[in-house]
Amino acid sequence: MEIREMKEGEAGLVVYFHYKVAKKAYDFNPLMEKEFLEIMCEYFNDKENKYWVIEEDGEILGSLGVDKINANEAQLRLFATDQSIQGQGAGKKLVKTALDYCREININHVILETMDICKAARHIYSSFGFKLVEKIREDNESADYPIVEERWELDL
């Protein structure tokens, strides 16, 4: 497994990977793919935004991005790992890579949004010191069940 920066032309592949993982794990419908596409489009808004992938034998098995909000704040986006590599530390390596990059570009506050059903990701976030600061119960059109969205924050 290799963690590397997302290459030119791979943005759509990362969205597709993320949707496949979400569909399998949480039975999301195609409206979630639209949300992932919208998030990825924001990647192109700032040259300091950066995404990483985990690749093995030419296949994307993980992703995570950093989107700058302003000079001091950034947001982690589109974090997922394939079920085949979960529990092997790959997710933690992705988060460490992203946080190291935030420090490198002088970001001192990092936020992320997730859902209460993303148990493994939430565990990783808390292990890095992220704190849950807000819960929002949403009737999300991307799933046939209610979703609790969460906002987490970390001061670097």
SVG drawing of the C-alpha trace seen along z (x, -y; Angstrom):
<svg xmlns="http://www.w3.org/2000/svg" viewBox="-36 -34 42 41">
<polyline fill="none" stroke="black" stroke-width="0.4" points="0.0,0.0 1.2,-3.5 -0.2,-6.8 0.4,-9.4 -1.1,-12.7 -4.1,-12.5 -2.9,-12.9 -4.3,-15.0 -7.4,-13.3 -8.1,-11.2 -10.8,-13.5 -13.6,-11.5 -12.0,-8.2 -11.8,-9.4 -15.5,-10.4 -16.4,-7.0 -14.3,-5.1 -15.9,-7.1 -19.4,-6.5 -18.7,-2.7 -17.5,-2.5 -20.5,-4.6 -23.0,-2.6 -21.7,0.8 -21.4,-0.3 -24.4,-2.5 -26.7,-1.8 -26.7,-5.4 -28.5,-6.2 -27.0,-8.1 -27.9,-11.5 -24.9,-10.9 -22.7,-10.7 -23.9,-14.2 -22.8,-15.5 -19.4,-13.8 -19.0,-15.4 -19.9,-18.9 -17.3,-18.4 -14.6,-17.4 -15.4,-20.5 -14.4,-22.6 -11.0,-21.0 -10.3,-23.1 -11.0,-26.4 -7.5,-26.8 -4.1,-25.6 -3.2,-24.7 -6.1,-22.2 -4.7,-18.7 -6.0,-15.1 -4.2,-11.8 -5.1,-8.3 -4.1,-4.9 -3.2,-2.9 -2.4,0.8 -1.8,2.5 -3.3,-0.5 -6.5,-0.5 -7.6,-3.3 -8.4,-1.9 -8.5,-5.1 -8.8,-8.9 -8.7,-12.0 -8.5,-15.7 -7.7,-19.0 -9.6,-22.0 -8.5,-25.4 -11.3,-27.6 -9.1,-30.6 -5.4,-31.4 -5.8,-29.6 -8.5,-27.0 -9.0,-23.9 -11.5,-21.1 -10.8,-17.4 -13.0,-16.0 -13.9,-12.6 -12.2,-10.3 -12.7,-6.6 -10.8,-3.4 -11.9,-0.2 -13.2,2.5 -10.3,4.8 -7.7,2.6 -9.6,1.4 -8.0,2.1 -4.4,2.0 -3.6,-1.6 -4.1,-3.0 -6.8,-5.4 -4.6,-6.7 -1.8,-7.2 -4.0,-9.2 -5.2,-11.5 -1.6,-12.0 -0.5,-12.9 -3.3,-15.4 -2.7,-17.0 1.1,-17.2 0.2,-19.0 -2.0,-21.4 0.8,-22.2 3.2,-22.7 0.9,-25.4 0.3,-27.0 -3.2,-25.9 -4.0,-26.0 -7.7,-24.9 -9.1,-21.9 -12.7,-20.9 -14.5,-18.0 -18.1,-16.8 -19.1,-13.2 -22.1,-11.1 -22.8,-9.2 -22.9,-5.9 -19.2,-6.3 -17.9,-4.6 -14.4,-3.7 -13.7,-7.2 -15.0,-8.8 -12.7,-6.6 -9.7,-7.7 -10.7,-11.4 -10.9,-11.2 -7.5,-9.4 -6.0,-12.5 -7.7,-14.8 -10.6,-16.0 -13.6,-16.9 -17.3,-16.5 -18.8,-20.0 -22.2,-19.7 -24.8,-17.2 -27.5,-17.8 -30.3,-15.3 -31.0,-15.5 -33.6,-14.0 -31.1,-13.2 -32.4,-12.4 -29.3,-10.2 -30.5,-7.5 -33.8,-5.8 -33.2,-6.5 -32.4,-9.5 -28.8,-10.6 -27.1,-12.5 -24.5,-14.8 -21.6,-15.8 -19.0,-18.6 -15.6,-17.8 -12.8,-20.3 -9.1,-20.2 -6.7,-23.0 -3.2,-22.3"/>
</svg>
